[in-house]
Amino acid sequence: MSKKAGIWLTSVALLVLAAGPALGQGFLDVSRQAGVADDGLGKGVAFADINNDGFVDLYVSNKGGSNKLYLNNADGTFKDVTATAGAGIDSPGFTMGSVFGDYDNDGDVDLYLATGGQYEIEANRLFANNGDGTFTEVTTAAGVGLKAFTYSASFVDYDNDGDLDLYCANYGVGAKNVLFANNGDGTFTDVTDAAGVGDKSWSWMGIWSDVDNDGDVDLYVVNGRYPAGEPNKLFVNNGNGTFTEGAAAAGINDANWGLGASFADIDNDGDQDLFVSNYIGGNNLYLNDGQGAFTKASHKIAAGDEGWGKGPTFGDVDNDGDLDLYEGDCKRANQMYMNDGKGNFVNVADDQPQLQCATVRTKGTAFADIDNDGDLDLYVINWGAENKLYKNTQNDGNWLKIAGLGYGAKVALYDGDQLVATREVKSATGFCAQEPSVVHFGVKAGKTYTAKIRFPGGGKASVAVKAGQTLEITE
């Protein structure tokens, strides 16, 4: 831990949590000290290592006003490099769920901005990373200047051909979501109709996960319009460049007014479960049977049916081996739900009220280990109020991380023959949010585990990994 981080720890008294599921330590509000307390009209958060130094950097999307790019100083603080990162990176206007991804396979992450418009619809924008801390806009050359009210974008290799494709979830009357296939030469082609994913609902998020464990990623689209909502859609990947809509058959055609959703293996059984955060109507949890059929299990989240939800994100915040849930609410206080190890959740935010952001409207949220100390910190986007960076003070050796995996990669961690947990690398999650492409596990300090990795495209690897380490593994 840095000297500066130590000062933060001693300057704020840690809270003693009540009995029952609880954080091992606590979270400290270090937003201002870290230099990331932007107070714009925040919408989106995206984490990625833009300069390949091993520390995650941060991009903040504002719906009105300038966006911000923050470079990690590797000491728990960030530097605002927006003004020097290249023309257009600030993109003052209406920006929502932007996303990082190496679309040109040159070894550094590029940036795609999902935009709307205050008076007229603005085109989305793609910026290529020059590898020297600057970006150059390449929207026109790449052919991805979609002019729609795009609420969120996601990078994904849906056809397992080794390059990142791009999906835009669009909102408004007559809007159709769009899938761009990467041509492998720096350009994209609109394949929406051929692929069968042109949902014309009012869409907020498109998130990807291999829900049926068949080796290719499927697409879940979160929909909703006031006041009645709209059914969400699940586009199951057929493995041949096309998709079949099957949300009702899978049991996840949630018809509330949805805003955000996250896939995660909450019960450590090897498949991706689903949490849907609804603005109108109760939030819902769905358990996966391993073959893409889901059972509603919302009762497993105590008092989790309040609604007004927007920004859910999963992470093992206490390094105990199971995934916990933070949810940002747009009207009520935010919640921190701790997992009891069996997939049951209890809200402990009352014991750490700084996490509630009770007087503001929260949008995107994301966990990220910003100081590489092995525990997950938390960044919260707030509307018209300071964004919050909460430092996790767990500070133990009960963790391991694996970096270098592409979007869609899946990691199953074993202790001998016993499955410990699974993680999947995703470019978009929750609401207008992107977590780092680094998988994190809570494990037992000093132990060695086996990580069985399935890469996008079907390649596999089995690697011995030791607690307290971050490994870089590429196919």
Steps between C-alpha positions, in 0.01 A plus 500: 500500500626847419586755768216717374256208525617447858413860583148439371463197722603676817293808432165323495366275773395156377148391575411196710243298312199326646466126533418293192646537151737792513808646340823380656625858524342799334504758222648850525390793288824614330339673203656841547840376613515274195403784266190335350212684672356629173168673562358506148174351378648154524374194312774249424818353645761301304818347643793384284879511500554748217882516527573136588673581829300246702271756669143567390409844370155659501267668252191689619212572259285805571158567352565870467843656551842355435598137543811422702795264444701426815843334492590284799813631675566158657481645851125507559451831318409597144600778262244670277656466153189592301656815354811322372356165391382619159240718337146383573576282801308746717208475252283763668142406427279211600715189560374187672645146518838525332733201472868408456618221269795417275305497174813505279698234693806721541541434871337807651139583578300740286192696607147513359261769617126435513326833450155652488431866444333790672344668197571245227647153494879492489715229339688253717879534491794258485849599618808291422766475769834620363698316767655819637222621724307669221200404287399588143141500378442241224121488497447569130778271380375214719137546393350505850364854519152378581262789539250372754424561865744230615475442872775243524757325285689175546797333332469127441637226277161352420626292207821373665720621215758673716394863472259717694158579361280779632139512622297817559187499717278785378214682668199684362205479262585281202857441614661168407804354670800451274773234475821589316723211390873568501649446154850448640644799315393783728152528351157367598188382315144530627375138525200567722233356274704202388582413861143554619576728796328822392274534801267802456411534866615798707836348598733615775766229523630214294712257703670180383553163668525136402182407683472147360870407530532408134809709425349811344358811662130579514340844520260631764327831426347704782190688385250738651282801434281693736272396658435135424842375400584257220619138502875454495645288222748211494666439166652152507808462283454226239873476434466591133478879520128503577293516817161372613292702745407284797447708814156357575617143452800567727281662767665843497261712292470739793225744399564778751662830408857372506811716497793277595596136529803291593599138444698327777545153649350583839485142630834374363344218301668581170235699313404863461197614700322829433396804704264752338476849646161657433410865526128423514410162645699278732858398433541134411758224543502199267699178556649319200475120475821485296325458167348846467169441678437733793286484814386816675654518849453863602415392855870423552573874513352631824301822442637512147168568330483875554530609139653830389809295419759589242860400562562141619853358518637175647832443674650302788557802721596307816717236325299213646450316172151611396371797305331789676271758339498879503200674350467868425150640533367805321264611778563295812828425676752267337543151640793268574379140509736244654486140380480235772676243282178333391375775273291677766556874538453747787532877470769638735512855366332633816820407682708701251272791408768666288425233238134598475535832316158558650442857387605463134402304192751224420557378144784265399706310759803272468745308716872527420823440691638848436809464723586135424483395863274204429164630616226659292444873528177661380425794270152653497370744238259760637273742315586863566700413811853381569581152379631274772808279520487267798825334603463144628699445820486118499879489450571128534662232287174320422487579130635425156452676168546404136549762231554488124187303415272617220132589529303177517775300669382280785707392800410209728710486817560163667640386833605151400190353338263739677360795307556817700345767277467618142548840339432631150663803335242752376527844341169633632297438813245660730393840372737690268795328668817313411711317756869421437572195286675341799334209679518511880448212742481495877708199610701375797838665550801279426310239299558400139204443271443387142343745258331335204456761230286491188596773258265656244513270199534179700867493603566361848771521763559363849730706720616474861431828683596601852309726734630854528612519137388668180579291193498620140371217281437529126396240248 
